[in-house]
């Protein structure tokens, strides 16, 4: 065991070239706004895919269905988050101090 040398240089090699940055701080409202923008973008993409399929511009029904499902799932998730937030708000409002 005396012949084993510590690997002091390994962390420097691993992190070489990587920037050390602080974690990005965003407030809750900004996080919700970003999520809403992303969901809206998915809805728009789904609408465009449906339109392209309906006009014959696109023949790829698989990509259209994937776009629709992504938009649907993201919207349903947003609604569940909204419902949980409303439940939490109501619970806080019923608390007695």
Buried (B, 14 or more C-beta within 10 A) or exposed (E): EEEEEEEEEEEEEEEEEEEEEEEEEEEEEEEBEEBEEEBEEBBEBBEBBBEBBEEEEBEEEEEBBEBBEBBEEBBEEBEEEEEEEEEEEEEEEEEEE
